[in-house]
Amino acid sequence: MTSGSSPNISTRPKTSNVSKLLNRIIFIIINNLIELIHHLIYLSYTMKKLLFLFTISLMPFILQAQQATLRIKVLNASNNKVRIQHPVDGTWFPEAVDEQKNGIDSIIKYTLTVNKTTWLRINGYPFIIEPGITNIVFDYGKKDVLRHTDRNMEGIILFSKRDNQFYQDKARTFYKNDTNTVALLKRIEQEKEAELKPFTDLLVAKKISLNFYEAVQNYLNVNAVIIEAAIPMIVFSETKKLNSELDAMWTNAYKKHPLTNIQDTFNPDFYYHADYYVFTYLQYYLAQKRGIKSDIKNENDYFKYKYQCFGTTFSGKMREYLMASFLQNEMMQNKFQPVLLELFNDFEKQYPRSHFTPYLQTHATQIEAFNKVKKTSLNQKQKIIADYGKIDSFEQLLRQFKDKTVFIDIWATWCGPCKEEFRYNKDLEQFLTSKDIDILFISTDKDEADEQWKTMIKYYNLEGWHIRTNKALLQDLKNKFWAGKNGYAIPRYVLVSRGKVVNANTFRPSDKEQLYNQLISELKIGL
């Protein structure tokens, strides 16, 4: 090395060191890859296990949520519609109705999700539907309209012919014939078994399925319990007291068959059974035995109390169903009470995804519209007879129309069927106007309903003459049209010409052509 020269230092490591470093890096990478593969394998196994467990946990729901497809053929029908009453969220809700139009081949295809079975009504016929495809044929040109169904046909026809007497009337008949509770329970059981036997015979003959049989059996069991509970309820409601035997009968009916099975809702009397359980048995009868008195002061308090009691007495899906059914049952009366809107809003908050809400919303919208109309005035064609409170007889009323022909509609704000008929008033008004016939609406409401009466005139757009009866006029109407009976059936339609009754009980507006032809015939006027 010469003085002043730089030392010869290499800038590259020796080959052996580079090789060691590379091997070390490769080793680390391979180890990490192996560990990653192990993690992936474990994760895959875990995911498969979780997926398997998740699938197993869902199996009851997967098995329940099966599809039923109906192919409904309708022959010789007066219209091309099929009316299907269907379940809502596994319950029977009266307003759940679909109207389907026939296709070119007169066939309607209808699908729904079912558990083992579900109930439907198709054109009034009760069906118990099972998963799979079911072909159904109606022929309205035949005496027996139901001509074919793939499954359980004899059972369906047998069930459709059963006695549908109102359960309270049946309960009264049982008690009238025998007041001994042991004998009553025996007779109720015997009647249930006698009604079930033809279905048992069909099951043995393999003409109905086991699922169909079990659905009918449960229906009849519920029916029997409803009658058992109704007998003491009716006796208590009418006499305000019960003996120890009837007391025990009432209590045991609810113990024997608690109101917890959602399938029981397919019995059309179930809601009323639950209503009487909560409010007549629990909140009135048992409360009275404990010396507790109700402090309900008005209708608003009553509605809130009932709604809350359904909420505190029941749980789960039954709670939701009964609270919705209560709202539907009160809203459908079309009295349009604002308190029902308040309760409906609470229901929506408690059950934001309820399947019942769309059916309740229709009524809620009507209540809102009705209460807006309250603030408006009657139009020129909605005429209230002057000094109507001073008219004491039908004869005095007719003097207002002595030279006229008048079609009279007797109704009341509390009468649901009366208000249903108002849907047909537009066509009726056109017909009456063309024949120079006046229309007179006679309301039988009491004085406290005066504002409600006038609001309904506006809401239903009832064009014509109006009067609300006082006590004397109402009694005179009862004497003339209902043989003086205290009770009276409305709606009632009367045709009067020049002060004389031509027909005291005509067809209804919903009868349309039958009514129009009847009026033409009675008055001998031209088409």
C-alpha positions in Angstrom: 0.0 0.0 0.0 1.5 3.4 -0.9 1.3 6.4 1.2 -1.8 8.6 0.8 -3.9 6.0 -1.1 -7.3 4.9 0.1 -7.8 1.5 1.6 -9.4 -1.1 -0.7 -12.8 -1.6 1.1 -15.5 -3.6 -0.8 -19.1 -2.2 -0.8 -20.7 -5.7 -1.3 -21.0 -8.4 1.4 -19.4 -11.7 1.0 -21.4 -14.4 -0.9 -21.9 -16.6 2.1 -23.5 -13.9 4.1 -26.0 -13.0 1.4 -27.1 -16.6 1.1 -27.7 -16.9 4.8 -29.8 -13.7 4.8 -31.9 -14.9 1.9 -32.5 -18.3 3.5 -33.6 -16.5 6.7 -36.1 -14.4 4.8 -37.5 -17.4 2.9 -37.8 -19.3 6.1 -39.8 -16.5 7.8 -42.1 -16.1 4.8 -42.8 -19.9 4.6 -43.5 -20.0 8.3 -45.9 -17.1 8.0 -47.6 -18.7 5.0 -48.0 -22.0 6.9 -49.5 -20.2 9.9 -51.8 -18.3 7.6 -53.0 -21.5 5.9 -53.6 -23.0 9.3 -55.7 -20.0 10.2 -57.7 -20.2 7.0 -58.3 -23.9 7.5 -59.5 -23.3 11.0 -61.6 -20.3 9.9 -63.1 -22.4 7.1 -63.9 -25.2 9.5 -65.4 -22.7 12.1 -67.5 -21.0 9.4 -68.8 -24.3 8.2 -69.6 -25.3 11.7 -71.3 -22.0 12.4 -73.2 -22.2 9.1 -74.3 -25.8 10.0 -75.4 -24.7 13.5 -77.2 -21.7 12.0 -79.0 -23.8 9.5 -80.0 -26.3 12.2 -81.4 -23.5 14.3 -83.4 -22.2 11.4 -84.8 -25.6 10.4 -88.1 -25.2 12.3 -88.7 -21.9 10.5 -87.5 -23.4 7.1 -89.8 -26.3 7.6 -92.7 -24.0 8.6 -92.2 -21.5 5.8 -93.5 -23.5 2.9 -95.3 -22.3 -0.1 -98.8 -23.3 -1.1 -100.0 -22.6 -4.6 -103.7 -22.5 -5.5 -105.0 -22.8 -9.1 -108.6 -21.7 -8.9 -110.9 -22.2 -11.9 -114.3 -20.5 -11.9 -117.0 -21.4 -14.4 -120.4 -19.8 -15.1 -119.9 -17.0 -12.6 -121.9 -13.7 -12.8 -118.6 -11.8 -12.5 -115.0 -12.6 -13.2 -113.7 -12.1 -9.6 -112.6 -14.5 -6.9 -112.8 -13.3 -3.3 -110.0 -14.8 -1.1 -109.9 -14.2 2.7 -106.4 -15.0 3.8 -104.4 -15.2 7.0 -102.2 -12.3 8.2 -99.0 -13.3 10.0 -100.4 -16.7 10.9 -103.7 -15.3 12.2 -107.3 -14.8 11.0 -107.9 -11.1 10.4 -111.3 -10.4 8.9 -110.3 -7.5 6.7 -107.5 -9.4 4.9 -109.3 -10.0 1.6 -107.9 -10.2 -1.9 -110.1 -9.9 -5.0 -108.6 -11.6 -8.0 -109.8 -11.4 -11.6 -110.0 -14.5 -13.7 -107.6 -14.9 -16.5 -108.5 -15.7 -20.1 -108.6 -19.4 -19.2 -110.8 -18.6 -16.1 -107.9 -19.7 -13.8 -106.5 -17.7 -11.0 -103.1 -18.6 -9.5 -102.7 -17.6 -5.9 -99.6 -18.3 -3.7 -99.1 -17.9 0.1 -96.7 -19.1 2.8 -98.0 -21.7 5.2 -96.9 -23.7 8.2 -98.5 -27.2 8.3 -101.9 -25.8 7.4 -103.7 -22.5 7.1 -107.3 -21.5 6.7 -108.7 -19.6 3.8 -112.1 -18.6 2.5 -112.5 -18.7 -1.2 -115.9 -17.3 -2.4 -117.3 -18.0 1.0 -116.1 -21.6 1.2 -113.7 -22.5 4.1 -110.6 -24.2 3.0 -107.7 -25.7 5.0 -104.7 -25.3 2.8 -101.5 -27.4 3.0 -98.1 -26.8 1.3 -97.8 -27.7 -2.4 -100.1 -27.2 -5.4 -103.9 -27.4 -5.0 -106.3 -27.3 -8.0 -109.8 -26.0 -7.2 -112.8 -25.7 -9.5 -116.0 -23.8 -8.8 -119.0 -24.1 -11.2 -121.8 -21.6 -10.5 -124.0 -23.3 -13.1 -124.3 -26.3 -10.8 -126.2 -26.8 -7.5 -123.1 -27.9 -5.7 -120.7 -25.0 -6.6 -117.5 -26.6 -5.4 -116.8 -29.2 -8.1 -113.2 -30.2 -7.5 -110.2 -29.8 -5.2 -107.1 -32.1 -5.2 -107.1 -32.5 -1.4 -109.7 -33.0 1.4 -112.7 -32.2 -0.8 -115.2 -34.2 1.2 -113.9 -32.6 4.4 -114.1 -29.1 3.0 -117.7 -29.7 1.8 -118.6 -31.3 5.2 -117.1 -28.3 7.1 -118.9 -25.8 4.9 -122.3 -27.3 5.8 -121.8 -27.2 9.6 -124.2 -25.1 11.7 -122.7 -21.6 12.1 -125.2 -20.5 14.8 -123.8 -17.5 16.8 -121.9 -19.0 19.8 -123.9 -16.9 22.3 -127.2 -18.1 20.9 -125.9 -21.7 21.1 -124.8 -21.1 24.7 -128.2 -19.8 25.6 -129.9 -22.9 24.1 -127.6 -25.2 26.2 -128.4 -23.3 29.4 -132.1 -23.1 28.7 -132.3 -26.9 28.3 -130.1 -27.7 31.4 -128.7 -25.5 34.2 -126.7 -28.2 35.8 -123.0 -27.5 35.0 -121.9 -31.2 35.0 -124.7 -32.0 32.6 -123.9 -28.9 30.5 -120.2 -29.8 30.2 -121.1 -33.4 29.2 -123.6 -32.2 26.5 -121.0 -29.7 25.1 -118.4 -32.5 24.9 -120.9 -34.9 23.4 -121.9 -32.4 20.7 -118.2 -31.7 19.9 -117.4 -35.4 19.5 -120.5 -36.0 17.4 -119.5 -33.2 15.1 -115.9 -34.5 14.9 -116.9 -38.1 14.2 -117.7 -37.7 10.4 -114.2 -36.1 10.0 -112.7 -39.1 11.9 -114.4 -41.4 9.5 -113.0 -39.5 6.5 -109.5 -39.7 8.1 -109.8 -43.5 8.5 -111.0 -43.8 4.9 -108.0 -41.7 3.9 -110.2 -39.1 2.3 -108.7 -36.3 4.3 -105.1 -35.7 5.5 -104.0 -35.9 9.2 -103.1 -32.2 9.0 -106.6 -31.3 7.8 -108.2 -33.5 10.6 -106.0 -31.9 13.3 -107.0 -28.4 12.1 -110.7 -29.3 12.3 -110.2 -31.0 15.7 -108.5 -27.9 17.1 -111.3 -25.6 15.7 -114.0 -27.7 17.4 -112.0 -27.9 20.6 -111.8 -24.1 20.7 -115.5 -23.8 19.7 -116.5 -26.0 22.7 -114.4 -23.9 25.2 -115.8 -20.7 23.8 -119.3 -22.0 24.6 -118.3 -23.3 28.0 -117.0 -19.8 28.9 -120.0 -18.1 27.3 -122.7 -19.7 29.5 -121.5 -18.3 32.8 -120.6 -15.0 31.1 -124.2 -14.6 29.8 -125.8 -15.6 33.1 -123.6 -13.1 35.0 -124.3 -10.3 32.4 -128.0 -10.8 32.8 -128.3 -11.5 36.5 -125.1 -9.8 37.9 -124.5 -12.9 40.0 -123.2 -16.6 39.7 -123.5 -19.7 41.8 -120.4 -21.6 42.8 -120.8 -24.2 40.0 -121.0 -21.6 37.2 -118.1 -19.7 38.8 -116.0 -22.8 38.6 -117.2 -23.6 35.1 -116.1 -20.1 34.0 -112.7 -20.3 35.6 -112.0 -23.9 34.4 -112.8 -23.0 30.8 -109.8 -20.6 30.7 -107.6 -23.0 32.6 -108.4 -26.0 30.4 -107.7 -24.1 27.2 -105.5 -20.9 27.8 -105.6 -18.1 25.3 -102.1 -18.7 24.1 -102.2 -20.7 20.9 -102.1 -18.4 17.9 -103.8 -21.1 15.7 -107.0 -20.6 17.8 -107.4 -17.2 16.1 -108.8 -19.0 13.1 -112.0 -19.5 14.9 -114.0 -16.4 14.0 -115.4 -16.1 17.6 -111.9 -16.2 19.2 -111.5 -12.4 19.4 -114.8 -12.0 21.2 -113.9 -14.9 23.5 -110.7 -13.1 24.4 -112.5 -9.8 24.8 -115.0 -11.3 27.3 -112.1 -13.0 29.1 -110.3 -9.8 29.7 -113.1 -7.4 30.4 -116.1 -9.3 31.6 -114.2 -12.0 33.5 -110.9 -10.5 34.7 -111.6 -6.8 34.9 -115.3 -6.9 35.9 -116.3 -10.2 37.5 -113.1 -10.9 39.4 -112.7 -7.2 40.3 -116.3 -7.1 41.6 -115.6 -10.1 43.8 -112.6 -8.2 45.3 -114.7 -5.1 45.8 -112.9 -3.1 43.1 -115.0 -0.6 41.0 -114.2 0.8 37.6 -113.5 4.5 37.3 -114.1 4.7 33.6 -116.0 8.0 33.0 -116.3 8.2 29.2 -115.8 6.5 25.9 -112.2 7.7 25.5 -111.3 6.2 28.9 -113.0 3.0 27.9 -111.1 2.6 24.7 -107.7 3.4 26.3 -108.5 1.0 29.2 -109.4 -1.9 26.8 -106.3 -1.3 24.6 -104.0 -1.2 27.7 -105.6 -4.3 29.2 -105.0 -6.4 26.0 -101.4 -5.2 26.2 -100.9 -6.2 29.9 -102.8 -9.5 29.8 -101.1 -11.1 26.7 -97.6 -11.4 25.3 -95.9 -12.2 22.1 -97.7 -12.5 18.8 -101.1 -13.0 20.6 -100.7 -9.6 22.2 -100.0 -7.9 18.9 -102.9 -9.8 17.3 -105.4 -8.9 20.0 -104.4 -5.2 20.2 -104.7 -5.0 16.4 -108.0 -6.8 16.5 -109.4 -4.4 19.1 -108.4 -1.4 17.0 -109.9 -3.0 13.9 -113.1 -4.0 15.6 -113.7 -0.4 16.9 -112.5 1.4 13.8 -114.7 -0.6 11.5 -117.8 0.8 13.3 -117.1 4.0 11.4 -117.8 6.3 14.4 -114.5 8.0 13.6 -113.4 8.7 17.2 -110.1 10.6 17.3 -108.9 8.6 20.4 -108.6 5.5 18.0 -106.0 7.5 16.0 -104.0 8.1 19.2 -104.1 4.3 20.0 -103.2 3.4 16.5 -100.2 5.7 16.6 -99.1 3.9 19.8 -99.6 0.5 18.1 -97.3 1.6 15.2 -94.6 2.6 17.7 -94.8 -0.7 19.5 -95.0 -2.8 16.3 -93.3 -0.7 13.6 -93.2 -3.7 11.2 -96.6 -5.2 12.0 -98.4 -7.0 9.2 -101.7 -5.7 10.6 -100.8 -2.0 10.1 -101.9 -1.7 6.4 -105.4 -2.8 7.3 -105.6 -0.4 10.2 -104.1 2.4 8.2 -107.1 2.4 5.9 -109.4 3.1 8.8 -107.0 5.7 10.3 -107.0 7.7 7.1 -110.9 7.7 7.2 -110.9 9.0 10.8 -108.5 11.8 9.8 -110.7 12.7 6.8 -113.9 12.6 8.9 -112.5 15.0 11.5 -111.4 17.4 8.8 -115.0 17.4 7.4 -116.3 18.4 10.9 -115.0 22.0 10.3 -116.9 22.4 7.0 -120.5 23.4 6.4 -123.4 21.4 4.8 -123.7 22.1 1.0 -126.8 23.3 -0.6 -128.1 19.8 -1.5 -127.8 18.6 2.1 -131.0 20.0 3.6 -132.0 19.6 7.2 -135.8 20.0 7.9 -136.5 23.2 9.8 -137.5 22.7 13.5 -137.0 18.9 13.2 -137.1 18.5 16.9 -140.7 19.5 17.0 -141.9 16.8 14.6 -143.5 14.1 16.7 -145.1 11.7 14.2 -144.6 10.1 10.8 -147.8 11.7 9.5 -146.6 15.1 10.6 -143.3 14.5 8.8 -145.0 13.5 5.5 -146.9 16.7 5.4 -143.6 18.3 4.3 -143.8 16.1 1.2 -147.6 15.9 0.5 -147.3 16.2 -3.3 -144.1 14.3 -3.6 -142.8 10.8 -4.1 -140.2 10.1 -1.5 -137.6 7.3 -0.9 -136.9 7.1 2.8 -133.7 5.8 4.3 -133.9 5.1 8.1 -130.5 5.0 9.6 -128.2 5.9 12.6 -124.6 7.0 13.1 -124.0 3.8 15.1 -125.4 1.5 12.4 -122.5 -0.1 10.4 -124.7 -1.7 7.7 -126.5 1.6 7.2 -123.2 3.3 6.4 -122.1 0.4 4.2 -125.2 1.2 2.0 -124.0 4.8 1.5 -121.4 3.4 -0.9 -124.2 2.9 -3.5 -125.9 6.3 -3.0 -124.4 8.0 -6.1 -126.1 5.5 -8.5 -129.3 5.7 -6.4 -129.3 9.5 -6.5 -129.0 9.5 -10.3 -131.9 7.1 -10.6 -134.2 9.0 -8.1 -133.4 12.3 -9.8 -134.3 10.9 -13.2 -137.7 9.7 -11.8 -138.4 13.0 -9.9 -138.2 11.1 -6.5 -137.0 12.9 -3.4 -134.8 11.2 -0.8 -135.3 11.6 2.9 -132.8 10.4 5.5 -134.3 9.7 8.9 -131.7 9.4 11.7 -132.8 7.6 14.9 -129.8 9.0 16.9 -130.2 10.5 20.3 -129.6 14.2 21.1 -126.0 13.7 22.2 -125.2 12.5 18.7 -126.4 15.6 17.0 -122.9 16.8 15.9 -121.9 13.3 14.8 -125.1 13.1 12.7 -124.4 16.4 10.9 -120.8 15.5 10.3 -121.7 12.1 8.8 -124.1 13.9 6.4 -121.1 15.8 5.1 -118.6 12.9 5.2 -120.8 10.5 3.3 -122.1 13.4 1.1 -125.8 12.5 1.7 -127.6 14.8 -0.6 -131.3 15.2 0.1 -133.6 16.0 3.1 -132.6 15.1 6.7 -134.2 14.8 10.0 -133.2 13.3 13.4 -136.0 11.8 15.4 -137.1 12.9 18.8 -138.5 10.3 21.2 -142.1 10.7 20.0 -141.2 10.4 16.3 -139.0 7.4 17.0 -141.7 5.6 18.9 -144.2 6.4 16.1 -141.8 4.8 13.6 -141.5 1.7 15.8 -145.3 1.5 15.9 -145.7 1.8 12.2 -142.8 -0.3 10.9 -141.7 -2.6 13.7 -145.0 -3.5 15.4 -144.3 -1.3 18.4 -141.3 -3.4 19.5 -138.6 -1.7 21.6 -135.9 -3.0 19.3 -135.8 -2.2 15.6 -133.7 -3.3 12.6 -132.0 -0.7 10.4 -131.3 0.2 7.7 -134.9 0.3 6.6 -136.1 1.7 3.3 -139.6 3.0 2.7 -141.3 4.3 -0.4 -144.0 7.0 0.0 -146.1 8.7 -2.6 -148.4 11.7 -1.9 -148.4 11.0 1.8 -149.1 7.3 1.6 -146.8 4.4 2.2 -146.4 2.4 -1.1 -143.8 -0.1 0.2 -142.8 -0.3 3.8 -139.7 -2.4 3.2 -138.0 -2.0 -0.2 -134.8 -3.5 -1.5 -131.5 -1.8 -0.4 -129.4 0.6 -2.5 -126.8 -2.2 -2.8 -129.4 -4.3 -4.6 -129.3 -1.7 -7.4 -131.3 -3.0 -10.4 -133.6 -5.0 -8.1 -134.4 -1.8 -6.2 -134.8 0.4 -9.3 -137.1 -2.1 -11.0 -139.1 -2.4 -7.7 -139.6 1.3 -7.5 -140.6 1.5 -11.2 -143.1 -1.3 -10.7 -144.6 0.1 -7.5 -145.0 3.6 -8.9 -146.0 2.4 -12.4 -143.6 4.8 -14.0 -141.8 4.3 -17.3 -138.3 3.3 -17.8 
